[in-house]
Amino acid sequence: MSNVGFRVFGAIDRPARSLIEGFSGIPVANIADNMNRMSCLDARIRPVNAIPLLGPAFTVKARAGDNLLLHKALDLAKAGDIVVVDAQGDLSNAIMGELMVLWAIKRGIGGFVIDGAIRDVGTIRKLGIPVYAAGVTPAGPFKDGPGEINTPISCGGIVIHPGDILVGDEDGVVAIAPADAIELLEKSRSKSLAEQKIMEAIENEHWDRSWVDKALQERNCEFVR
């Protein structure tokens, strides 16, 4: 019988690197706008540094305060993978610190998204790898398990599957299902171009603002003088 809750799945389907790289440089907000604002991780999960995050999800489900499965994930993840950890949002114990991040860098891991706490943040923010976490505490982790690797997880309030494309910047992180990625990439590029035109209009003081009054009228807004 399968040992549910204490399992490691080694094989995942990663999208083509060219597809992933297509999202490089596109603001997370523009991607999210084309996903009906429904695929953003919770605002609790904040970047430790300003390094953009981009890559396929390598998922970890951990018991609160325990990092045994995260340690195993560091040995299994491929270069460029984003290790995403469902630590149940618990902030009592840090499940990752400087030594683990240094090992991840040596292995070419692309970054971390942790719905839980980390420590050694002063050093981690200088190490050149994108790290997002829900909080910081000096209290260390346990190493007992259980947990799972490369199963669907809940992170930041949304479901993330192994191989989902994660894009992160200073605003936060968005998760993209590979099946949606090609169409979403085209829409996100168009959104960025449209915003560039608006920026040019603002610079030239020609931004059409007529839509504001139109929207208010359609909603029967009352103006009191």
C-alpha positions in Angstrom: 0.0 0.0 0.0 1.2 3.5 -0.8 2.5 5.3 2.2 0.4 8.4 1.8 2.0 11.4 3.5 5.5 10.1 3.4 6.4 9.6 -0.2 8.9 10.9 -2.8 8.1 11.0 -6.5 11.2 11.4 -8.5 9.9 12.1 -12.0 8.1 15.3 -13.0 7.2 16.8 -16.4 9.0 20.1 -16.8 7.9 22.6 -19.5 10.4 23.4 -22.3 13.0 25.8 -21.1 12.3 28.1 -24.0 8.7 28.4 -22.9 9.7 29.2 -19.3 12.2 31.8 -20.4 9.5 33.5 -22.5 8.2 34.9 -19.2 11.5 36.5 -18.3 11.2 40.2 -17.8 7.4 40.3 -17.8 6.0 41.8 -14.6 4.1 39.4 -12.4 1.2 41.9 -12.2 0.8 41.7 -16.0 0.7 38.0 -16.0 -1.8 37.9 -13.1 -4.1 40.4 -14.8 -4.5 37.8 -17.6 -5.3 35.1 -15.1 -8.2 37.0 -13.6 -6.2 37.7 -10.5 -6.7 34.2 -9.3 -3.3 32.6 -9.4 -1.2 34.8 -7.2 0.4 33.5 -4.0 -0.8 35.1 -0.8 0.8 38.5 0.0 2.3 36.9 3.2 4.9 35.3 1.0 7.4 38.1 0.4 10.8 38.2 -1.4 13.9 38.2 0.7 15.8 40.0 -2.1 15.1 41.7 -5.4 16.3 38.8 -7.6 13.6 37.7 -10.2 12.3 34.2 -9.8 11.5 32.0 -12.8 11.4 28.2 -13.2 9.4 25.0 -12.9 8.0 24.0 -9.5 9.6 21.2 -7.6 7.1 20.7 -4.8 7.6 19.7 -1.1 4.9 19.1 1.5 6.4 19.3 5.0 5.2 18.9 8.5 5.1 22.2 10.3 8.5 23.1 11.6 10.2 20.0 10.0 12.7 20.1 7.0 13.6 16.5 6.5 11.8 16.3 3.1 13.2 19.7 2.1 16.7 18.4 2.6 15.9 15.5 0.3 14.5 17.9 -2.2 17.8 19.8 -2.4 19.5 16.5 -3.4 16.8 15.6 -6.1 15.9 18.9 -7.7 17.4 19.7 -11.1 19.2 22.8 -12.1 16.8 25.7 -12.6 14.0 24.1 -10.5 12.2 26.3 -8.0 11.7 24.4 -4.8 8.3 25.2 -3.5 7.4 24.2 0.1 4.1 23.8 1.8 5.1 24.2 5.4 1.5 24.9 6.4 2.3 28.6 6.9 3.8 27.9 10.3 6.3 30.5 11.6 7.3 28.7 14.8 10.4 27.1 13.3 12.6 28.1 10.3 12.7 25.2 7.9 15.7 26.6 5.9 18.8 28.6 6.6 22.1 29.7 5.1 23.7 26.3 4.8 20.8 24.8 2.8 20.8 27.8 0.5 24.5 27.5 -0.2 24.0 23.8 -1.1 21.2 24.7 -3.4 23.3 27.2 -5.2 26.1 24.6 -5.7 23.5 22.3 -7.2 22.1 25.1 -9.6 18.7 25.2 -8.0 16.8 28.3 -9.3 15.1 29.6 -6.2 12.8 29.0 -3.3 9.2 29.7 -2.4 8.4 28.7 1.2 5.0 29.0 2.9 6.7 28.9 6.3 9.7 30.6 8.0 13.4 30.8 7.2 16.4 32.1 9.1 19.9 33.6 8.4 18.0 36.1 6.3 20.7 38.7 6.5 23.1 36.4 4.7 20.5 34.8 2.4 19.5 38.1 0.8 23.1 38.5 -0.3 23.6 35.1 -1.9 22.3 35.8 -5.4 19.4 33.3 -5.4 15.7 34.3 -5.3 14.0 33.3 -2.0 10.4 34.0 -1.0 9.1 33.1 2.5 6.2 33.8 4.8 8.3 34.9 7.7 11.6 34.8 9.6 12.6 33.3 12.9 15.9 32.2 14.5 14.2 29.0 15.9 15.6 26.0 14.1 13.7 23.0 12.5 13.1 19.4 13.3 14.2 16.6 11.0 11.7 13.8 11.6 9.2 14.0 8.7 6.7 13.0 7.4 6.1 14.8 4.1 6.0 14.4 0.4 8.0 15.4 -2.7 6.5 16.2 -6.1 2.8 15.9 -5.2 0.3 18.8 -5.6 0.6 21.2 -2.6 -1.1 24.2 -1.2 1.3 27.2 -1.1 0.2 30.8 -0.5 -3.4 29.8 -0.8 -3.3 28.2 -4.2 -2.6 24.7 -5.5 0.7 24.2 -7.2 1.6 21.1 -9.2 5.1 19.8 -9.9 6.2 21.4 -13.2 4.0 24.6 -12.9 5.8 27.7 -14.1 6.6 30.1 -11.3 7.3 33.8 -11.9 8.3 36.1 -9.1 9.3 39.7 -8.7 9.1 42.4 -6.0 5.3 42.2 -6.1 5.1 38.5 -5.4 4.7 35.2 -7.2 2.3 33.8 -9.8 1.9 30.1 -10.7 1.1 29.1 -14.3 -0.1 25.7 -15.5 2.0 24.5 -18.5 -1.1 23.9 -20.5 -2.0 27.6 -20.2 1.5 28.9 -20.7 1.6 29.5 -24.5 -1.6 31.5 -24.7 -0.9 33.3 -21.4 2.6 34.3 -22.6 1.1 36.0 -25.7 -1.5 37.8 -23.7 1.1 38.9 -21.1 3.3 40.3 -23.8 0.4 42.2 -25.3 -0.5 43.6 -21.8 3.1 44.8 -21.4 3.1 46.6 -24.7 -0.3 48.2 -23.9 1.1 49.5 -20.6 4.1 50.9 -22.4 1.8 52.9 -24.7 0.0 54.2 -21.6 3.3 55.3 -20.0 4.1 57.2 -23.2 0.7 58.8 -23.1 1.2 59.8 -19.5 4.6 61.3 -20.4 3.0 63.4 -23.1 -0.1 64.2 -20.9 -2.5 62.5 -23.4 -3.8 59.6 -21.3 -7.5 59.2 -22.1 -9.3 59.2 -18.8 -12.9 59.2 -20.2 -13.4 55.6 -19.1 -13.5 56.7 -15.4 -16.6 58.8 -15.7 -18.2 56.2 -18.0 -17.7 53.5 -15.5 -19.2 55.7 -12.7 -22.2 56.5 -14.8 -22.8 52.9 -15.7 -22.9 52.1 -11.9 -25.2 55.0 -11.1 -22.7 56.8 -9.0 -24.2 59.9 -7.3 -22.2 63.1 -7.3 -23.1 65.5 -4.5 -22.1 69.1 -4.7 
